[in-house]
Amino acid sequence: MNTGYWLLAALGAAWTAIAVIVSEGRRNDCPVPQFYFTGSLVALLILMCLAGAEGLRGIFAPDARLAVCCFFCGSILNGAGQAVSMMNLKQGGRALAYAIPQQAFLFPYLWSIFFWEQHISIISVAGIGMIVTAVLHLSVTRSGDRSAALSARRIAVALLAMTLIGTSQIAMITPTRFAAAQTLPQLPAACVILGANALFFLIWSSIRPRGFGAFRLYLPFGAAWGICAATSYCILLSALGMLGRIGQSGIVFPVGAGILIFLYSLFTTIRYREKLDWKRKCAFAALVCGIFLAKLG
């Protein structure tokens, strides 16, 4: 149990590192498809080396086909959602623009309650409710600082990203419900996810090939993203497997996203000088309390 919670903390930190790299890449005008293609390829190569030839054979096992399909489809949806989110980060209000898509955790959380009938305690529900309330407040409350505000169009784009990412999370959690013979070990599963991601962004890059010429922009950021992505997927799949065995896979994305939003908002406040009024500070305090309640539940 304690190991699972440490994995959640590590997952939130890894996701924060990814968010920072994405923001810096977008701020430096990195072409989105080339950025993600480079990162996905780097992450895939790292994971393939770790898995080895023996581990990769499991991907082609007949019993694992449904799990492979879930991971593949989930990866495509997640890639599309992350790309939409990244394109929304070029201007001010980055903390809010990034916070809205991270509410995608509501999709698998509610899905696990209504369709998988996972046991959810009152404390856990209260914690998730505090996280949702805090993030919603951060997303819709406007302060006097225009750099922290979002237009209606950018909110709509963020909601689209949230829907794509949330649906992808359901697809990636689903294989944890399968029998052991029908699912994939962590490294082969991560290879399927990153392989699908690389294919998706390769096709997108071929449609917009002009971005390939700016390799000095996207190569360093993409490579850094790839290293962090490989790490985060290993942690994520370990957390899903460990907490899934005790019927708590539904809290993985909410708690991880809560930690991410808190740390990333601190980063944008310091790095981009996006001011926080007292209401937002209270919302962040509620966010932290919600994370701990969700864990206790």
Secondary structure, 3 states (H helix, E strand, C coil): CHHHHHHHHHHHHHHHHHHHHHHHHHHCCCCHHHHHHHHHHHHHHHHHHHHHHHHHHHHHCHHHHHHHHHHHHHHHHHHHHHHHHHHCCCCCCHHHHHHCHHHHHHHHHHHHHHCCCCCCCHHHHHHHHHHHHHHHHHHHCCCCCHHHCCCHHHHHHHHHHHHHHHHHHHHHHHHHHCCHHHCCCHHHHHHHHHHHHHHHHHHHHHHCHHHHHHHHHHHHHHHHHHHHHHHHHHHHHHHHHHHHCCCCHHHHHHHHHHHHHHHHHHHHHHHCCCCCCHHHHHHHHHHHHHHHHHHHC
